[in-house]
Amino acid sequence: MDDDQQHDYEQELLLQLNVVEAKLTDLKARWPAHSVQGKMVAELEDLEEERDRLRGLLH
């Protein structure tokens, strides 16, 4: 992979990371104080895993 391709790849990963982090922020803003639905917990876990995966690819 040449420098331009590497740069494009990193930019795409950063964009994906920003989208995931925005989704996490939105989910946490909607998080109820009590009685959290299972699907919200699963969504949180999925988003956190994807965030961590993207961060790992960037470092």
C-alpha positions as a Markdown table, in Angstrom:
| # | Residue | x | y | z |
|---|---|---|---|---|
| 1 | Met | 0.0 | 0.0 | 0.0 |
| 2 | Asp | 1.5 | 3.3 | -1.0 |
| 3 | Asp | 1.4 | 6.5 | 1.1 |
| 4 | Asp | -1.7 | 7.9 | -0.7 |
| 5 | Gln | -3.6 | 4.6 | -0.3 |
| 6 | Gln | -2.6 | 4.4 | 3.4 |
| 7 | His | -3.7 | 8.0 | 4.0 |
| 8 | Asp | -7.1 | 7.3 | 2.3 |
| 9 | Tyr | -7.5 | 4.1 | 4.4 |
| 10 | Glu | -6.8 | 6.0 | 7.6 |
| 11 | Gln | -9.2 | 8.8 | 6.6 |
| 12 | Glu | -11.9 | 6.2 | 6.0 |
| 13 | Leu | -11.3 | 4.6 | 9.3 |
| 14 | Leu | -11.5 | 7.9 | 11.0 |
| 15 | Leu | -14.8 | 8.7 | 9.4 |
| 16 | Gln | -16.1 | 5.3 | 10.4 |
| 17 | Leu | -14.9 | 5.9 | 14.0 |
| 18 | Asn | -16.6 | 9.3 | 14.1 |
| 19 | Val | -19.9 | 7.7 | 13.0 |
| 20 | Val | -19.6 | 5.0 | 15.7 |
| 21 | Glu | -18.8 | 7.6 | 18.4 |
| 22 | Ala | -21.7 | 9.7 | 17.3 |
| 23 | Lys | -24.0 | 6.7 | 17.6 |
| 24 | Leu | -22.6 | 5.9 | 21.0 |
| 25 | Thr | -23.2 | 9.5 | 22.2 |
| 26 | Asp | -26.8 | 9.4 | 20.9 |
| 27 | Leu | -27.4 | 6.0 | 22.5 |
| 28 | Lys | -26.1 | 7.2 | 25.8 |
| 29 | Ala | -28.3 | 10.3 | 25.6 |
| 30 | Arg | -31.3 | 8.1 | 25.2 |
| 31 | Trp | -30.3 | 5.7 | 27.9 |
| 32 | Pro | -33.0 | 5.5 | 30.6 |
| 33 | Ala | -32.2 | 5.7 | 34.3 |
| 34 | His | -34.1 | 2.5 | 34.9 |
| 35 | Ser | -35.3 | -0.6 | 33.0 |
| 36 | Val | -32.8 | -0.6 | 30.1 |
| 37 | Gln | -34.0 | -2.7 | 27.2 |
| 38 | Gly | -31.9 | -5.6 | 26.2 |
| 39 | Lys | -31.6 | -4.3 | 22.7 |
| 40 | Met | -30.1 | -1.1 | 23.9 |
| 41 | Val | -27.5 | -3.0 | 25.9 |
| 42 | Ala | -26.7 | -5.1 | 22.9 |
| 43 | Glu | -26.4 | -2.0 | 20.7 |
| 44 | Leu | -24.1 | -0.4 | 23.2 |
| 45 | Glu | -21.8 | -3.5 | 23.3 |
| 46 | Asp | -21.8 | -3.7 | 19.5 |
| 47 | Leu | -20.9 | -0.1 | 19.1 |
| 48 | Glu | -18.2 | -0.2 | 21.8 |
| 49 | Glu | -16.6 | -3.3 | 20.1 |
| 50 | Glu | -16.7 | -1.6 | 16.7 |
| 51 | Arg | -15.1 | 1.6 | 18.2 |
| 52 | Asp | -12.4 | -0.5 | 19.8 |
| 53 | Arg | -11.7 | -2.4 | 16.6 |
| 54 | Leu | -11.4 | 0.8 | 14.6 |
| 55 | Arg | -9.1 | 2.4 | 17.2 |
| 56 | Gly | -7.0 | -0.7 | 17.0 |
| 57 | Leu | -6.7 | -0.4 | 13.3 |
| 58 | Leu | -5.6 | 3.2 | 13.6 |
| 59 | His | -2.8 | 2.5 | 16.0 |
